[in-house]
Amino acid sequence: MSNSLEDMIFKLALRNSLIHEGEASSGPVLGSLIAEDPKVKEKIGEITPVVDKIVKKVNRMSPEEQRKEAEARGVSLEVEAKEERGLPELPGAEKGKVVTAFPPDPSGYPHLGHAKGALINYLLAKEYGGRFILRFEDTNPKLVQEKFYKIHQDDYRWLGIEWDELVFISDNLKIFYDYAEKLIKNGFFYVCSCPVEVMRKKRAEGEECEHRKQKPEENLGLWAQILSGKYDEGQIVVRLKGDLQNKNTAMRDPTMFKVCKDPHPRHKTKFFVWPTYDFGTSVADAHWGVTHRVRSKEFELRAEVQNYIQKLLGFRPTFILEQARFNLKGVPASKREIRNLISEGKIKGWDDPRLSTLAALRRRGFTPEAIRNFLLKMGVSKHESVIEWEALEKENRKVIDPVANRYFFVSEPVEIELDKKMKDAQAPLHPDDPKRGKRKIPAGRKIFVEKKDFEKLKGKEVRLLHLCNVILDKKSKVTSTGVKPVPKIHWISEQNIPVKIVMDDASEKEGLAEPDFAKEKTDSMVQLERFGFCRVDSTEPWVCYFTHK
């Protein structure tokens, strides 16, 4: 490879590192290289390892060393502080030939992290005129549940994601068995019955176990016995003959197959030999022709194992672009943690408003459009982050503010009596859309105001919105029907409907809404003035979920 090309890669790696706070990433660097010189696509297999090597070299440098080197090589230091947005470049991608996939595990509800992975892979396939596969990696009968298959599909469709092919790993185990047998015959896999704690110690110390020297014929015989059901869980596994001295411990003879005789929701007890994640994902990507995939950074150390398996089987390795996980501040995200919280009764379920599952967000009133915009603006980055709720709320507000009708809702109502009977008030359904018309708010002498307003403003002149000015007290004197620069509060008359609102912290507020609120239907979005946006969850009785301010 020419020095000039290596120099270009080094400059691009420095540039990428400066953008991302001292840590370059191979994928964007390779994408930028292709953008600079499209001819490198012809040597993508040769160039990719060089990019990886140079990126690692740059990442070993201190930020100060990177800046000095950038200056010496003429790399512009006018770097935008913001993250790169939108979809990443796909190295070596050809229009019409890109195949991406998203592989959920149907053991829980999808959350924002799942949504981002599915959305990015789906949109990349569409951008390159390719195909997108939704692939259920349902190889752990202990956790997989039938209901989650449908929940995942429904939630992704709700987000606007459609797939060209739907694959269930459990429906295709014969394919995985055949590939395993091929690797056993060629001496790359062996069958091991070492106790777990013994093998864990040997792998940590880089020592081989006695089974590693078994001949392929012996391993094939043991493999046949495993498939016949002779062994129970924990007695035996199939391992990859990896590199016991590799600094990446994932390469030290990892498990490829294990026994589990728990019933599976799709196949009951028909199968009991299951591929692990490393073998399942590498073979599935290769067999179904996945060319590129964006996935969570937590699997970064597994990439070497999976690429090695694909090479052993004669497949071109799938290009994997890692992105960091993110969490919304204060929100439990792991399925294990959520399952524990549900079983302990600390949260109401997978759609509890404190969660970031799509079910919870949908119930609260977050829209697919807002979620898509929020996730895309985050970009594909390898930097772990904790996101404030305000970022998602801002995107959602843009979508729902123009469509949400306005109403009054009074929580903790305090009854007051006006000294004169007032005519019914009228107010716009939406202040920016007069075509929607007005709503009638019945008045009278007895009305209800918020307890916090009453306590704060008692004895002062206030404006009852759209009605009149009063001296606020249990018996309030009407002072004017004109507009004055006084505090404005909302109110409800004796004609009202009771409403319960489930808040974002799962607490509940009960109160009264104006009668025209009854015209709204389930799933509609409303703005309760001076309270916030809400989604109507049910109408008999009236229950809303608080969305945000």
C-alpha angles and dihedrals in degrees: 000000000000122000090233092059092048089049090053091050090049092052092048091048091051091048092049091048093052090052092049102046099264102320121099123198125215097221098059091040091054090045091052090048091055090048089053095044117012090189091076088076087077090063099034093132092054096042100046095070090048091052090049091050094049093045090053090049092052092047090055089060121091117246089253092051090049092053094048091048090047091053092048092051095044097248111160113250093198091106122166111239094216124091120259107264135214130016122347125238113261111223113228092007118155123198111258094011102075116112119185131178142194117206114198122185107229095222099104145002119297116253134191091285091057090045092055093048093048094044096048094048092045094049093046090055091050093045091056095040091247139124132279123209125200103205123186110213093203100160100124108078090185092068108021115103127189095231093059094064091065095038092056093048093047093048095049091048089050087057090052097256118142126180132215093211135020115209131186113197091205090059091057105045092127088066091055093045090053093051090047092052090051091053092046090052091051092051098249097112128048135184116243131191097178114136111260095246092049093051092045090056094046093050091049091051095041094243125142123231126233093258094060091081095053114125119247091250091058092047091050090053092050090046090055090051091051091052090048090060098249094134131060130215114297095015099095143004139182115241136195113239094233134157112297092192095051114124086221098078090199086075094057102103098300122196115264102177134018138178122253120164098185111124115264119221093232101035106021106205098337092107129038104160111082134185117236122235094267095054096034097052097040094050094041092051091048099042095048093044099246105177100180136015137178112210143159119295090231088082094052095111090051093060093082091053094047095046089050092052091050091050092049089055092048097251127135106248116255113248106244122196113193124213127189122251118247135199134203108239113272095002124125107229110172116095091225092055092047092048090052093048091051094048090048091051092239093124129031099236144294090310095051107142091237092066133083095221113129088242091057094045093047092050091051092052105260109149129226090238093054093047092049092049092047093051095045093050089057090063125197109301136157092217116106111232143182110216124208116233089237091074092059093039091054091057092045093049090058089058103040102035094074094049106036115101116224125240141161120252123179119199120193090013121212115200118228131175124223119218091233137031113257129209118249114277128232126210134173118263086222123011093214097045112054091173089075089067131218138301124226116232109196113228133188136144097291115063138156129233134182114281092227091052092049094050094045099043104029111142093017130105112257137172117243097213114254090356123063147300119270141175096246114236140114085279104033124198117221107230105173145349092210126091117267131173094260132123113287123220134175126234147184130219129220087275102079146119125239114243132186118205123200106212128216091260090052093252117129132232122196124200149124131286130195116266097251088064085079089073090071120097133218112286094021118133120232137176114224102206115247088003111066146252118314139180119227105238100176139354104206095077103008110248127166133184117224110237105181142290 
